[in-house]
Structure formats: C-alpha cells, structure tokens
C-alpha cells in the first residue's frame, strides 16, 4: 500500500474506509485498431478503497478515465458469472476478487480468459463454450406419461448431484484447462459438469445418451486431471471429481 500512515490514521479516526493506490494493468484489444498491434498492456493508476474489488477498479476506469474499456458484468455478486477474467494469471470473477488480497504493492494484471476468441478488451466470444454446453442436453429427459404431480426423489438422491447444480456457466473452469487451450473441439469441464448434474439425477432417463456423447474422442477422455478447473471454480465445485465420476459411470455401465 502506498497511502501514507498519516492519511490512513486520519481516515480511520473519521470512521472512513482507508484508501490505497494501485496500478491496474489491463490487457487491451481493439479490433478496429490500425496500429498493427492486436493487443497491448495499459496501466492505470488508481486510488481505491480497502474494500474494493477488481470490478470496482474497472468501473472507475470506465466511468472516470476511459469509457472505451470493455468488459462484461451483470449482478456483481458472484451469481451471474459474466465477469470471469484472468486476474494475476488466474481465472477469477472480478466481482469477488478483493484488491487488498492481490498484492497491491505490485501491478495487478487483468486480461481476458484464454481459449476463446477475444471480441474486444476483456470480452470473449462465448458461443463455442455454450455450443458444447447445449450438446450435452442440459435439461431433464423423461419417458412415459406426464406425471400429475412433481417427480419426487429422496434427500440422498438429490445429494448425489448437488455439487454440480452450483455451476453458473462462467467458463472459468473450461478456460483454465490446458487441453481446451490447445484443442478447440474438447467439450471442456463445464459441459461435463452439467452433464454430470443430469446423469446422476434419479428422475432423468437420458444418462445413456449423454454418456455416448461424452464417450467421443473429444469428451471426458481428453481430461488430463490437471485440477486447474477445480482451482478456478468460483463456486467451489469439485470439477475434477465430477469428471472422474462420469468416466467411471461410462465404464461401469458399459459392462
């Protein structure tokens, strides 16, 4: 922190939240640029509150310094998942990453998530990600007549897939995967996680179809168990464990 001790003490006496200076280093990409340089780093010197998040710093730049800075955000409370980006080299949600936890004595780097085409600045094209998600049929598949009441299941049955219901489709797990970076056909962790959510749902009859889809050469067998996806998940989902369970289900059901 570069704020003086006197300034901090004055703020504390007045009951105000202490401030500190940071350097936010943002990876910019301007598709209409004529400079011949596709992307470049841009530093911003900011004075922020100790309680501020990376998203607050990005807002400060956009609203007060450079309105051309482009990024996605919606709820700003870690629910929508739209502001996933690489912060200090790790996938995180900008609305959950506190500046004071990111070593503000050094430049804090912010860049778009990897493996997806960059549209502008921190905004990437999510269509390849959602195409894989749609392919695993992320909806309940049932057979027989429509029931006259809700489809019941026990607490134990619900617990079987509870972890993977937490996915917010932020793409943090998929775009942290080295296989996804190098293989544009790989389904990616998020698609497999969402398949897991229905494969182990006692009310669903589409498990066999989903397992056949994921048995493809670009399906679960491309996972190299690097655990990057589990570490990147802002919801704490055990992504690697879910992928292994899908692999196990594929083998056991085959025999």
HELIX and SHEET records of a PDB file:
HELIX    1   1 UNK A    5  UNK A   13  1                                   9    
HELIX    2   2 UNK A   54  UNK A   60  1                                   7    
HELIX    3   3 UNK A   61  UNK A   65  3                                   5    
HELIX    4   4 UNK A   99  UNK A  101  5                                   3    
HELIX    5   5 UNK A  127  UNK A  135  1                                   9    
HELIX    6   6 UNK A  155  UNK A  159  1                                   5    
HELIX    7   7 UNK A  163  UNK A  166  5                                   4    
HELIX    8   8 UNK A  174  UNK A  176  5                                   3    
HELIX    9   9 UNK A  178  UNK A  182  1                                   5    
HELIX   10  10 UNK A  189  UNK A  199  1                                  11    
HELIX   11  11 UNK A  207  UNK A  214  1                                   8    
HELIX   12  12 UNK A  220  UNK A  222  5                                   3    
HELIX   13  13 UNK A  228  UNK A  232  1                                   5    
HELIX   14  14 UNK A  239  UNK A  254  1                                  16    
SHEET    1   A 5 UNK A  39  UNK A  49  0                                        
SHEET    2   A 5 UNK A  19  UNK A  29 -1                                        
SHEET    3   A 5 UNK A 108  UNK A 111  1                                        
SHEET    4   A 5 UNK A  84  UNK A  87 -1                                        
SHEET    5   A 5 UNK A  90  UNK A  93 -1                                        
SHEET    1   B 2 UNK A 118  UNK A 120  0                                        
SHEET    2   B 2 UNK A 123  UNK A 124 -1                                        
END                                                                             
